[in-house]
Amino acid sequence: MQLLPALQSGGVEQSTLEISAALVREGHESWTVSAGGRLVPRLEQEGGRHLQHDIGRKSLLTLGHVATLRQLYLSVRPDIVHARSRLPAWLGWLALRTLPRKHRPHFVTTVHGLNSPGRYSAIMTGGERVICVSETVRTHLHRHYPRLDERRIAVVPRGIDPERFAFGWQPEASWREALLRDCPQLRGGRLLTLPARGTRLKGHAHAIRLLAAVRAQDIDARLLLLGVDEQGREHYLGELRELARSLGVNDFLATTPPRPDAREAMAISDVVLQLSIKPEAFGRTVIEALSLGTPVLGFDHGGVGELLARHFVAGAAPQDDPHALAERAVALLGQPPVMQPVDVPTLSAMQADTLRIYRELCEAAP
Protein backbone atom coordinates (compact mmCIF):
# COMPACT_ATOMS: atom_id res chain seq x y z
CA MET A 1 0.00 0.00 0.00
CA GLN A 2 1.58 3.26 -1.18
CA LEU A 3 0.79 6.56 0.54
CA LEU A 4 1.20 9.98 -1.10
CA PRO A 5 -0.68 13.30 -1.20
CA ALA A 6 -2.16 13.11 -4.71
CA LEU A 7 -1.80 11.62 -8.18
CA GLN A 8 -1.64 14.70 -10.38
CA SER A 9 1.86 14.94 -11.87
CA GLY A 10 5.50 14.78 -10.88
CA GLY A 11 8.28 12.36 -10.09
CA VAL A 12 6.78 11.00 -6.86
CA GLU A 13 3.56 10.19 -8.66
CA GLN A 14 5.41 8.62 -11.59
CA SER A 15 7.38 6.34 -9.28
CA THR A 16 4.16 5.33 -7.51
CA LEU A 17 2.59 4.23 -10.79
CA GLU A 18 5.74 2.39 -11.85
CA ILE A 19 5.92 0.36 -8.64
CA SER A 20 2.19 -0.33 -8.74
CA ALA A 21 2.51 -1.71 -12.27
CA ALA A 22 5.47 -3.87 -11.25
CA LEU A 23 3.56 -5.32 -8.29
CA VAL A 24 0.58 -6.20 -10.46
CA ARG A 25 2.83 -7.75 -13.09
CA GLU A 26 4.37 -9.98 -10.40
CA GLY A 27 0.92 -11.15 -9.29
CA HIS A 28 0.56 -8.98 -6.17
CA GLU A 29 -2.23 -6.63 -5.15
CA SER A 30 -1.31 -2.96 -5.33
CA TRP A 31 -3.19 -0.35 -3.33
CA THR A 32 -2.55 3.40 -3.39
CA VAL A 33 -4.03 5.95 -1.01
CA SER A 34 -4.11 9.60 -2.10
CA ALA A 35 -6.43 12.54 -2.74
CA GLY A 36 -6.71 11.42 -6.36
CA GLY A 37 -5.87 13.26 -9.54
CA ARG A 38 -5.45 12.91 -13.26
CA LEU A 39 -3.15 9.87 -13.01
CA VAL A 40 -5.69 7.67 -11.19
CA PRO A 41 -7.20 6.27 -14.42
CA ARG A 42 -3.75 5.17 -15.58
CA LEU A 43 -3.04 3.55 -12.20
CA GLU A 44 -6.29 1.60 -12.43
CA GLN A 45 -5.83 0.69 -16.10
CA GLU A 46 -2.52 -0.92 -15.12
CA GLY A 47 -4.24 -3.04 -12.47
CA GLY A 48 -3.69 -0.95 -9.35
CA ARG A 49 -6.42 -0.03 -6.90
CA HIS A 50 -6.93 3.49 -5.62
CA LEU A 51 -8.49 4.62 -2.34
CA GLN A 52 -9.30 8.32 -2.31
CA HIS A 53 -8.45 10.02 0.99
CA ASP A 54 -6.86 13.45 1.32
CA ILE A 55 -3.88 12.38 3.42
CA GLY A 56 -1.65 15.21 2.22
CA ARG A 57 -3.71 18.21 3.28
CA LYS A 58 -1.99 20.24 5.99
CA SER A 59 -4.87 20.61 8.44
CA LEU A 60 -5.68 19.37 11.92
CA LEU A 61 -8.67 17.62 10.38
CA THR A 62 -6.26 15.44 8.45
CA LEU A 63 -5.35 13.69 11.70
CA GLY A 64 -8.72 11.98 11.39
CA HIS A 65 -7.19 9.90 8.63
CA VAL A 66 -5.10 8.03 11.19
CA ALA A 67 -8.26 6.11 12.02
CA THR A 68 -9.07 5.80 8.31
CA LEU A 69 -5.70 4.25 7.57
CA ARG A 70 -5.98 1.93 10.55
CA GLN A 71 -9.24 0.58 9.14
CA LEU A 72 -7.65 0.20 5.72
CA TYR A 73 -4.77 -1.77 7.22
CA LEU A 74 -7.23 -4.08 8.93
CA SER A 75 -9.40 -4.60 5.86
CA VAL A 76 -6.76 -4.71 3.11
CA ARG A 77 -4.06 -6.36 5.27
CA PRO A 78 -1.09 -5.08 3.26
CA ASP A 79 2.32 -6.65 3.77
CA ILE A 80 4.05 -3.32 3.10
CA VAL A 81 3.08 0.30 3.74
CA HIS A 82 5.27 2.51 1.57
CA ALA A 83 5.14 6.25 2.37
CA ARG A 84 6.46 8.71 -0.20
CA SER A 85 5.80 12.06 1.47
CA ARG A 86 6.06 13.49 4.96
CA LEU A 87 2.45 14.03 6.07
CA PRO A 88 1.21 10.72 4.63
CA ALA A 89 4.21 9.08 6.32
CA TRP A 90 3.25 10.53 9.70
CA LEU A 91 -0.37 9.45 9.31
CA GLY A 92 0.64 6.01 8.10
CA TRP A 93 3.13 5.53 10.92
CA LEU A 94 0.69 6.71 13.61
CA ALA A 95 -1.93 4.32 12.25
CA LEU A 96 0.57 1.46 12.41
CA ARG A 97 1.29 2.24 16.05
CA THR A 98 -2.37 1.62 16.93
CA LEU A 99 -2.12 -2.01 15.79
CA PRO A 100 -0.70 -4.90 17.80
CA ARG A 101 2.92 -5.40 16.76
CA LYS A 102 2.29 -8.82 15.23
CA HIS A 103 -0.39 -7.36 12.93
CA ARG A 104 1.60 -4.38 11.68
CA PRO A 105 2.65 -4.22 8.03
CA HIS A 106 6.28 -3.43 7.31
CA PHE A 107 6.92 0.30 6.95
CA VAL A 108 9.05 1.62 4.06
CA THR A 109 9.80 5.22 3.14
CA THR A 110 11.24 6.77 0.00
CA VAL A 111 12.97 10.14 0.31
CA HIS A 112 12.15 11.87 -2.97
CA GLY A 113 13.29 15.36 -1.93
CA LEU A 114 15.93 17.27 0.01
CA ASN A 115 13.52 18.32 2.75
CA SER A 116 14.46 20.83 5.43
CA PRO A 117 15.90 18.84 8.35
CA GLY A 118 13.91 18.65 11.56
CA ARG A 119 11.46 16.52 13.49
CA TYR A 120 8.73 16.81 10.86
CA SER A 121 11.01 15.60 8.07
CA ALA A 122 12.63 12.95 10.29
CA ILE A 123 9.63 10.66 9.75
CA MET A 124 11.08 9.88 6.32
CA THR A 125 14.00 8.20 8.08
CA GLY A 126 11.62 6.05 10.13
CA GLY A 127 11.11 3.22 7.67
CA GLU A 128 12.45 -0.25 8.24
CA ARG A 129 14.04 0.49 4.89
CA VAL A 130 14.72 4.06 3.77
CA ILE A 131 14.98 4.31 0.00
CA CYS A 132 17.00 7.22 -1.40
CA VAL A 133 16.45 8.21 -5.02
CA SER A 134 20.09 9.30 -5.45
CA GLU A 135 23.46 9.46 -3.74
CA THR A 136 22.70 13.14 -3.17
CA VAL A 137 19.79 12.13 -0.94
CA ARG A 138 21.89 9.61 0.97
CA THR A 139 24.52 12.31 1.63
CA HIS A 140 21.76 14.67 2.79
CA LEU A 141 20.43 12.09 5.26
CA HIS A 142 23.89 11.29 6.62
CA ARG A 143 24.57 14.98 7.17
CA HIS A 144 21.33 15.78 8.97
CA TYR A 145 20.41 12.44 10.58
CA PRO A 146 23.76 10.94 11.66
CA ARG A 147 22.04 8.37 13.89
CA LEU A 148 20.29 6.76 10.93
CA ASP A 149 21.61 3.22 10.55
CA GLU A 150 23.36 2.84 7.19
CA ARG A 151 22.06 -0.73 6.96
CA ARG A 152 18.51 0.57 6.64
CA ILE A 153 19.37 2.80 3.67
CA ALA A 154 19.04 1.67 0.06
CA VAL A 155 19.90 3.91 -2.89
CA VAL A 156 17.49 3.11 -5.72
CA PRO A 157 17.81 5.71 -8.51
CA ARG A 158 14.70 6.54 -10.49
CA GLY A 159 14.91 4.82 -13.85
CA ILE A 160 13.61 5.12 -17.39
CA ASP A 161 12.50 2.66 -20.04
CA PRO A 162 15.47 2.54 -22.46
CA GLU A 163 13.21 1.42 -25.30
CA ARG A 164 10.81 4.29 -24.82
CA PHE A 165 13.69 6.77 -24.53
CA ALA A 166 15.90 5.20 -27.19
CA PHE A 167 18.93 7.15 -28.36
CA GLY A 168 18.14 9.12 -31.51
CA TRP A 169 14.40 8.47 -31.37
CA GLN A 170 12.23 11.12 -33.06
CA PRO A 171 8.45 11.56 -33.20
CA GLU A 172 6.51 11.50 -36.43
CA ALA A 173 6.59 14.66 -38.52
CA SER A 174 2.84 14.96 -37.99
CA TRP A 175 3.37 15.27 -34.23
CA ARG A 176 5.88 18.07 -34.73
CA GLU A 177 3.52 19.93 -37.03
CA ALA A 178 0.67 19.56 -34.53
CA LEU A 179 2.84 21.05 -31.79
CA LEU A 180 3.83 23.98 -34.00
CA ARG A 181 0.18 24.59 -34.85
CA ASP A 182 -0.62 24.70 -31.14
CA CYS A 183 2.51 26.75 -30.34
CA PRO A 184 3.35 28.86 -33.42
CA GLN A 185 5.83 30.87 -31.34
CA LEU A 186 8.21 27.91 -31.59
CA ARG A 187 8.34 27.76 -35.37
CA GLY A 188 11.63 28.52 -37.08
CA GLY A 189 14.14 28.80 -34.24
CA ARG A 190 16.34 26.73 -31.95
CA LEU A 191 14.22 25.14 -29.25
CA LEU A 192 14.87 25.33 -25.52
CA THR A 193 12.45 23.23 -23.45
CA LEU A 194 11.85 23.33 -19.71
CA PRO A 195 9.56 20.42 -18.75
CA ALA A 196 8.35 21.20 -15.24
CA ARG A 197 5.26 21.74 -13.11
CA GLY A 198 3.90 25.23 -12.55
CA THR A 199 5.76 26.07 -9.38
CA ARG A 200 8.22 28.87 -8.74
CA LEU A 201 10.88 26.45 -7.54
CA LYS A 202 11.24 24.99 -11.03
CA GLY A 203 13.03 28.10 -12.29
CA HIS A 204 10.77 29.23 -15.14
CA ALA A 205 11.88 32.84 -14.64
CA HIS A 206 15.51 31.76 -15.06
CA ALA A 207 14.55 30.12 -18.35
CA ILE A 208 12.87 33.28 -19.63
CA ARG A 209 15.87 35.41 -18.72
CA LEU A 210 18.09 32.85 -20.40
CA LEU A 211 15.98 33.08 -23.56
CA ALA A 212 16.47 36.85 -23.60
CA ALA A 213 20.22 36.51 -23.06
CA VAL A 214 20.60 33.95 -25.84
CA ARG A 215 18.56 35.99 -28.30
CA ALA A 216 20.73 39.00 -27.47
CA GLN A 217 23.61 36.97 -28.95
CA ASP A 218 21.79 36.83 -32.32
CA ILE A 219 20.63 33.25 -31.85
CA ASP A 220 17.02 32.74 -32.88
CA ALA A 221 16.02 30.71 -29.83
CA ARG A 222 12.50 29.81 -28.73
CA LEU A 223 11.36 28.56 -25.32
CA LEU A 224 8.75 25.94 -24.46
CA LEU A 225 7.61 25.84 -20.82
CA LEU A 226 6.04 22.40 -20.89
CA GLY A 227 3.59 21.73 -18.05
CA VAL A 228 3.68 25.17 -16.42
CA ASP A 229 0.06 26.07 -17.23
CA GLU A 230 -1.58 24.16 -14.38
CA GLN A 231 -5.00 24.75 -12.89
CA GLY A 232 -4.73 27.19 -10.00
CA ARG A 233 -1.44 28.64 -11.23
CA GLU A 234 -2.92 31.38 -13.40
CA HIS A 235 -1.36 34.20 -11.35
CA TYR A 236 2.08 32.64 -11.59
CA LEU A 237 1.71 32.17 -15.33
CA GLY A 238 0.70 35.82 -15.61
CA GLU A 239 3.88 36.85 -13.78
CA LEU A 240 5.96 34.83 -16.22
CA ARG A 241 4.21 36.37 -19.20
CA GLU A 242 4.80 39.85 -17.80
CA LEU A 243 8.49 39.06 -17.32
CA ALA A 244 8.71 37.82 -20.91
CA ARG A 245 7.03 41.00 -22.19
CA SER A 246 9.39 43.19 -20.18
CA LEU A 247 12.37 41.39 -21.72
CA GLY A 248 10.94 41.50 -25.23
CA VAL A 249 10.68 37.72 -25.68
CA ASN A 250 6.97 37.05 -25.21
CA ASP A 251 6.54 36.30 -28.92
CA PHE A 252 9.16 33.54 -28.66
CA LEU A 253 7.69 31.80 -25.61
CA ALA A 254 5.08 29.02 -25.53
CA THR A 255 3.44 27.57 -22.43
CA THR A 256 1.38 24.39 -22.12
CA PRO A 257 -0.52 22.47 -19.45
CA PRO A 258 0.92 19.14 -18.30
CA ARG A 259 0.71 16.76 -21.26
CA PRO A 260 1.66 13.13 -21.88
CA ASP A 261 4.09 13.79 -24.76
CA ALA A 262 7.03 15.31 -22.89
CA ARG A 263 9.25 12.66 -24.50
CA GLU A 264 8.35 13.92 -27.95
CA ALA A 265 9.03 17.54 -26.96
CA MET A 266 12.41 16.67 -25.47
CA ALA A 267 13.37 14.64 -28.53
CA ILE A 268 12.86 17.57 -30.94
CA SER A 269 14.49 20.11 -28.62
CA ASP A 270 17.96 21.51 -29.18
CA VAL A 271 18.51 21.81 -25.41
CA VAL A 272 16.43 20.61 -22.45
CA LEU A 273 16.64 22.82 -19.35
CA GLN A 274 16.59 21.82 -15.68
CA LEU A 275 16.79 25.05 -13.67
CA SER A 276 15.25 24.26 -10.29
CA ILE A 277 16.11 26.97 -7.77
CA LYS A 278 16.55 24.56 -4.86
CA PRO A 279 18.68 21.44 -5.20
CA GLU A 280 16.52 18.49 -6.19
CA ALA A 281 16.93 14.92 -5.08
CA PHE A 282 16.98 13.63 -8.63
CA GLY A 283 16.40 14.87 -12.17
CA ARG A 284 14.28 12.44 -14.15
CA THR A 285 14.04 14.76 -17.17
CA VAL A 286 17.85 14.93 -17.23
CA ILE A 287 18.25 11.20 -17.83
CA GLU A 288 15.23 11.08 -20.15
CA ALA A 289 16.65 13.81 -22.40
CA LEU A 290 20.21 12.47 -22.36
CA SER A 291 18.95 8.98 -23.14
CA LEU A 292 17.21 10.41 -26.21
CA GLY A 293 20.42 12.16 -27.21
CA THR A 294 19.30 15.71 -26.40
CA PRO A 295 21.78 17.99 -24.60
CA VAL A 296 20.76 19.15 -21.11
CA LEU A 297 21.64 22.44 -19.43
CA GLY A 298 21.07 22.59 -15.68
CA PHE A 299 22.26 24.02 -12.42
CA ASP A 300 25.19 22.20 -10.89
CA HIS A 301 23.60 21.26 -7.57
CA GLY A 302 21.71 18.41 -5.97
CA GLY A 303 20.72 15.35 -7.92
CA VAL A 304 20.79 17.25 -11.21
CA GLY A 305 24.41 18.21 -10.64
CA GLU A 306 25.16 14.58 -9.74
CA LEU A 307 23.69 13.34 -13.03
CA LEU A 308 25.35 16.02 -15.17
CA ALA A 309 28.75 15.36 -13.57
CA ARG A 310 28.36 11.70 -14.46
CA HIS A 311 26.83 11.94 -17.92
CA PHE A 312 27.15 15.43 -19.47
CA VAL A 313 29.62 17.80 -17.82
CA ALA A 314 29.20 20.42 -20.56
CA GLY A 315 25.63 20.99 -19.39
CA ALA A 316 26.41 21.96 -15.78
CA ALA A 317 26.27 25.65 -14.84
CA PRO A 318 26.54 27.44 -11.48
CA GLN A 319 23.18 28.61 -10.17
CA ASP A 320 24.30 32.08 -9.11
CA ASP A 321 25.93 33.04 -12.42
CA PRO A 322 23.39 33.90 -15.16
CA HIS A 323 26.23 34.98 -17.45
CA ALA A 324 27.83 31.52 -17.24
CA LEU A 325 24.43 29.89 -17.83
CA ALA A 326 23.93 31.97 -20.98
CA GLU A 327 27.46 31.16 -22.17
CA ARG A 328 26.77 27.44 -21.82
CA ALA A 329 23.49 27.79 -23.70
CA VAL A 330 25.11 29.77 -26.52
CA ALA A 331 27.85 27.15 -26.79
CA LEU A 332 25.37 24.25 -26.91
CA LEU A 333 23.21 25.99 -29.51
CA GLY A 334 26.04 27.47 -31.57
CA GLN A 335 28.13 24.32 -31.74
CA PRO A 336 25.85 21.40 -30.90
CA PRO A 337 27.85 18.61 -29.24
CA VAL A 338 28.08 15.16 -30.74
CA MET A 339 25.97 13.21 -28.29
CA GLN A 340 26.74 9.64 -27.33
CA PRO A 341 24.49 7.00 -25.73
CA VAL A 342 24.65 7.18 -21.95
CA ASP A 343 24.31 4.41 -19.40
CA VAL A 344 21.46 5.72 -17.27
CA PRO A 345 19.41 3.96 -14.57
CA THR A 346 16.64 1.82 -16.02
CA LEU A 347 13.03 1.53 -14.96
CA SER A 348 13.23 -2.26 -14.73
CA ALA A 349 16.19 -2.04 -12.34
CA MET A 350 14.36 0.46 -10.14
CA GLN A 351 11.27 -1.75 -10.02
CA ALA A 352 13.28 -4.91 -9.34
CA ASP A 353 15.32 -3.29 -6.56
CA THR A 354 12.20 -1.93 -4.86
CA LEU A 355 10.35 -5.25 -5.00
CA ARG A 356 13.48 -6.99 -3.71
CA ILE A 357 13.38 -4.71 -0.65
CA TYR A 358 9.73 -5.63 -0.12
CA ARG A 359 10.52 -9.35 -0.35
CA GLU A 360 13.46 -9.12 2.04
CA LEU A 361 11.25 -7.50 4.68
CA CYS A 362 8.46 -10.02 4.24
CA GLU A 363 10.84 -12.98 4.36
CA ALA A 364 12.81 -11.75 7.36
CA ALA A 365 12.26 -13.51 10.65
CA PRO A 366 9.68 -11.67 12.81
N, C-alpha and C positions, 0 to 999 in steps of 0.2 A: 504494500500500500504506500503510494507516494503522496507526499503532502507538499503543497505549494500554494501561493496566494491566488493565482489565476492562470488561465491558459489562453492568453491573448497573443503574445509574440515574444521573441527573445531567446537567448541561449539556454536559460533554465528550462523554459517550456519545451524547447527543442529536445533537450536531453531527456526530459520526462517522457516525451512521446517515443523516443528511440529506445529507451529501456522498457517501456510498456510493450512495444512491438516485439522486442527480443524475448521477453517473458512469455508472451502468447505463442510465439514461434516454437519455444521450448516446451510448450504444453502446460504452462502455469497460468493461474488466474492473475490478472493485473488490475488493480484498483487504484484510482487517483482521486484525491479529494482536493477541490479548489472551488473558487467562486465562479468558475466557468469561463467561457470566452470563445473566440472564433476557431480555436484549434480543437475544441471538444469533438466536433463531427469526425475529424481525422483520427483522433484517438480511438473513437468508437468503431470507425470503419476498419481499423487495424486490430480490432478484437479486444481492446481495453474497455474497462467499465469506469464510468465517471459518477462521482457523488458530489453534488453541488452544495457546498457550504463555504461561507465567506470567512475562511480561517486566516486571511491576511489583512483584514481591516483593523487598523490601529484604533481600538475603542474598548472601553471596559466591558461593553456588551459581548465582545468577542470571547471573553473568558467563559461564556456559556457554552462554547464549543468544546470545552474540555469534556463535559458530560456527553456531548454529541459523539466525540471521537471514542470515548470509552464504550459507548453502545455499539459503534461500528466495529471496534476491536472484538467485542463479544459476539457480534452477529457474523462478521466476515471471517474472523479468526485468521488474520494474516500471519505469516511466518516472519515477515520483515516489515517494519515501518521505516520508510526512507524519507527524511525531511530535507528539503532543498532551500529553505528560507528561514529566517530567524523566528518570526512570530509563529508560523506553523510548527516549527521545531519545538518551541516552548509549549504550545498547546498539546502537541503530540506526546511530548515527554511527560507533562503533568498528567495526561490521561493514562499513560502507562503506569505511573506511580500509584494509581488508584486500584490497579489489578494485583491479585496475588502474584508473587514473583514467578511461580511455576506456570502461570498463564500469560505472562508478558511476551509479546513478540520481541524479536531482536530489533534494536534501534540503530539505524545508520544515518549519518548526515553527509551531505556533500557541500563543501564550501565553494560556491560559485563566484564569490566576490571578495574584495579586500575590504571587509567591513571595519569600521572604527572599533578598536579594541575596547573591551569593557565587559561588564557582567551580562549585559543584554546579548552581545555578540558571542559570549563564551558558550552559549548553548550549542553552537555549531561544532564545538570541540567535544560535545558530550556523547557522541555516538560510540557504540562498541567498535565500529570502524568509522574513521573520518576520511572521506574521500576528498582529495585536493585535485582541482582541474588542471593544475600546472605546478611546476617547481616554484614559481613565484608565490603561489598560495602556501606551499609548504614552508617556504622561508618566512613568510608573513606570520604563520602560526607559531613557528619556533621562536620568532622574535618577541611576540606578544603573549604567548602562552607557554612559557618554558617548562611547565610541569606536565604538559601533554606528552604522554608516552608515545615515543616514535613507533612502537610496534602496532599501535592502533591506526597509524596513518598509512594511506595508500594513495599514491599519485596516479590518477587515471585521466590522461589528457582527453579533452573532447575530440572526437574524430569525425572524418568525413567519408563518404562513399567514393572511393577512387574511380569507380566507373561513371558515376554521375558527374564528378568533377574531373573528367579525364583531361590530360594535358593537350592543349590545342583545340579542344571542343569549341564549336561555334553554333549558335542557334540558326534556324532557317532564316533566309532573307526576308520572308514574310513577317517573321516576328520583329525583326529590326525595323521594317517599314511601319508596322503597327505602333511600335514605341515612338517613332519619329512623328507619326500622325498625332499621337496623344501629347507628345512633348516636342513641338516644332522648334523650341529654343535650342535643342541639342543638335539640330541638323547642320552639318558642314564643318564642325570644328573637332578638336581633340577632346576626348571625353574623360572628365574626372567624375568618379562616382563615390559617394559616401553612403553606404547602406547602413542605416541605423534608425532606431526608434526616435520618436519626437520628444526627446528630453535634452535639456541644456547640457548635460554632462557629456553628450556624444560629440560636442565640438562643431556643430553646424556653422556657427559664426566664424570659427577658424577656417573652415572650408570656403566660405564666401570671401573672406579677406584674402585667402590664397588665390582664389579665382581672379580677383582684381589685380593681385601682384603679378600673376602669370601673364594676364592679358596686357599689363603695362610693359611687358618684355616682348610685345608684338607676336605673341603666340595666341592663335585663335582657339582658346580653350572654352569649354562649356562644362557646366556642373549639374549633376543629377543628385539630388538629395532623396534617396530612395527609402521610403517608409516614414518620413518625417511628418507627413500630413495625417496625424492620428486624431480620432475623435476626442474632443476635450482639449486639444492643443492649438486651437485656433489663434489664441493670443500670441503664443510663442511663434507660430508660423508668420503672423503679421509682423512681429519684431524682425524676423529674418528677412522678410521681403523689404521692410523699410531699410535695413542695413544694406541690402543689395542695391536698392535704389540710390542710397546715399553714395555708394561706391561706383555707381554707373554700370553695374553688371546684371541688373534685373532681367534684361532681355536675353541673357545667356545662362539663366538659371531655371531648372525645372524641378518641381517637387511632386512627390506621389504619396499616396497612402501606402501602408504595408501591402505587399503583393507577393505572390508565390513564385515569381520568376526572377528573383535576385541573381540566381546563377547566370541567367541569360544576360542580364545587365552587366554583371562583372566580366563576362566573357568578351563582350564587345567594347569594354572600356579600355582606354589607354593607360589609366592609372586608377587603382582603387585606393580610397583614403580610409584611414582609421585614426581619428583625431580626438579620441576621448580625453577630456580634461583631467580626470582622475585616473590613476593607474587601474587597469582592469586585470581581472584574474586570468583571462584568456582572451584570445582574439579569433573567434571562429571564422570571421570573414577574411582574416589574413591568410589562413591555410586554404580556404576555399578558393580565393583569388589566385594564390601562388600555384595551387594544384592545377588550375586552368591554364596557367602560363601568363597571367596578368600581373604586371608589377604592382607593388603595394608601397604606399608612402604613409608612414605612421610615426607617432611620437615614441621615442625610445625610453619607455618606462613600462613597468608592470609586465603582464603576460604578453602584450603586443611586442614590447622591446625584446622579450625572451625569444619569441618566434622569429622576429626580424634578424636578431643576432645569429640565429641558427640557420636561417634559410635565405635571407635577402638583406644583407648589410647595407646595400645602397639605398634601401628604403627607410632607414632609421634617421629621424631628425630630432633634435632637442626641443622639448615643449616650449621653452621660454625664449625661443629665437625664431620669430616669424621670417626673418631674412634668410636664415639657413633653410627653413622649410620651403620657402619659395625657390631658393637655389636648387634644392633637390628636385622639386617638381619640374623646373625648367630643364634640368639635366635629363630627367626621365622622359620628358616629352620631346625635347630637342634631339636627343640621341637615344632612342629606345634601346634598352639593353637586350641582348640575346638571352632569352629566358631558357632555363633548363628544367626538366622535371625534378621535383623535390620529393623527398621522402617524409611525408607528413603523417601524423597519427590517423589511423583509419577508424571508421565507425564500427566495424566488426570487432576490432580489438577493444574498443571502449566498452561495447556491449558484453563481450566475453569476460573482460576483467571485472566488470560490475557484477555479473551473475556468478562469477567465481567467488567473489566476496560474500554474496548471499549464501552460496552453498557451504562455504567454510563455516559460517556462523551457525547454519542449521545443523551441520554435521558435528559440530564441536560438542564435547561432553557437557551436560548441564552443570 
